[in-house]
Amino acid sequence: MADTPSTDGKADGEKSAKGGEAQAWRLRTRLVRGGLKRSSFRETCEGLFLTSGFVYEAAEQAEAAFKGETERFIYSRFSNPTVAMFEERMCLIEGAEAARATASGMAAVFASLMCQLKAGDRIVSSRALFGSCQYIVAELLPRYGIESVMVDGTDLDQWREALSEKTTCVFLESPSNPTLEIIDLAAVAELAHAAGARLVVDNVLATPMLQLPMEYGADIVVYSATKHIDGQGRSLGGAILADATFIEEELQPFLRHTGPALSPFNAWLLLKGLETLELRVARHCAGAGEIAAFLSGERGIRRVIYSGLPNHPQHALAKAQMKDAGSIVSFEVDGGKKRAFRFLNALKLIDISNNLGDAKSLITHPATTTHQRLSEEERAHLGITGALVRLSVGLEDVEDIKEDLAQALAAA
Ligand SMILES: *Cc1c(COP(=O)(O)O)cnc(C)c1O
């Protein structure tokens, strides 16, 4: 065989997709080709480097690598060629200087906060958060002497008051999960910066297809790649995007020494997911818009929450800040938890599952699953009632989804 893989431990050949021409590519091209680096085998598809380590020709090479005198792959806890392709593609899509991938969305959230906070610091966060994010901000960080303040995300006066003091970090999710609150990113970024804080945005529900928080002043963007980026229910993953100084000086040492590394296999799946992200998200949104309108006219539904509907409290802000309203439709059924459960149990096509952004339509009852850890009072404040269900609209034919919803509502 004439071809042998290159021996420097780095895939060779392709121009760095970050520098040079990839920067000029349009979004769809970046999604498909961004970050691709071919090995000397010239494979079409991104190579899967399922390896924990990398070998050296001589002990001196290893010494130089560990001293940071040469740039090369050392160990897959630090970096890996397949993971690096995923990170670079994410950067190109988000328009960020640098990115690091993590094993899950929660690892991304935790690392993005923990790498920069210390005892005596202060974090201000929106109250409507994904359950595990709420745990980190409200319970975990205070254990380490970090002051944690929560505000109603849609109320700028509460942000203004909370950020009248010096603060290290501001954390928020918009749209929020599951009540789909929309937060004014530009306004909160300005208040955060005036207080000396960095703004960290969990952009999972919007995806980079619908909202780029850095355009509104966010400093750090985090993703659960488990959701729309994989989008096919196969793997967990996460990503953190920010400026190169933050990534290299604050985040990288934290990741390197604590080890929430993304598996190369999962990075490979996520690269394939990114190739179709734009197509899938557009279809998810079209389906969700139709389902939101359909549910609004159904009997037995008390309230439909979807920022694409004119009756959503932040409809205008959502239209200004997001390209489309997303794949999640939350709604309350008449008759509280009892009827909500009967409705879920009567569904034949839509699966009961807490994941979202999947090709398959998935439905969950947040009060008893993702947000069951919260107190009754906190749930009531957030609008997570026993009657609330969250539907992640999949890629099936929307008529089949509607028929399933209709028959289950009738059965309930
Ligand atoms: C799912 C989710 C997470 C956590 O992601 P995992 O990949 O499940 O760890 C964080 N934030 C939001 C908004 C999510 O929906």
Ligand as a Chemical Component Dictionary entry (heavy atoms), coordinates in Angstrom:
data_LIG
# 
_chem_comp.id                   LIG 
_chem_comp.type                 NON-POLYMER 
_chem_comp.pdbx_formal_charge   0 
_chem_comp.three_letter_code    LIG 
# 
loop_
_chem_comp_atom.comp_id 
_chem_comp_atom.atom_id 
_chem_comp_atom.alt_atom_id 
_chem_comp_atom.type_symbol 
_chem_comp_atom.charge 
_chem_comp_atom.model_Cartn_x 
_chem_comp_atom.model_Cartn_y 
_chem_comp_atom.model_Cartn_z 
_chem_comp_atom.pdbx_ordinal 
LIG C1 C1 C 0 -30.789 19.272 27.891 1  
LIG C2 C2 C 0 -30.383 20.601 28.357 2  
LIG C3 C3 C 0 -29.190 20.755 29.076 3  
LIG C4 C4 C 0 -28.335 19.580 29.496 4  
LIG O1 O1 O 0 -27.809 18.884 28.425 5  
LIG P1 P1 P 0 -27.331 17.317 28.556 6  
LIG O2 O2 O 0 -26.687 17.081 27.225 7  
LIG O3 O3 O 0 -28.568 16.528 28.779 8  
LIG O4 O4 O 0 -26.386 17.246 29.690 9  
LIG C5 C5 C 0 -28.849 22.028 29.468 10 
LIG N1 N1 N 0 -29.615 23.085 29.164 11 
LIG C6 C6 C 0 -30.758 22.967 28.462 12 
LIG C7 C7 C 0 -31.565 24.173 28.163 13 
LIG C8 C8 C 0 -31.181 21.720 28.034 14 
LIG O5 O5 O 0 -32.334 21.604 27.348 15 
# 
loop_
_chem_comp_bond.comp_id 
_chem_comp_bond.atom_id_1 
_chem_comp_bond.atom_id_2 
_chem_comp_bond.value_order 
_chem_comp_bond.pdbx_ordinal 
LIG C1 C2 SING 1  
LIG C2 C3 SING 2  
LIG C2 C8 DOUB 3  
LIG C3 C4 SING 4  
LIG C3 C5 DOUB 5  
LIG C4 O1 SING 6  
LIG O1 P1 SING 7  
LIG P1 O2 DOUB 8  
LIG P1 O3 SING 9  
LIG P1 O4 SING 10 
LIG C5 N1 SING 11 
LIG N1 C6 DOUB 12 
LIG C6 C7 SING 13 
LIG C6 C8 SING 14 
LIG C8 O5 SING 15 
# 
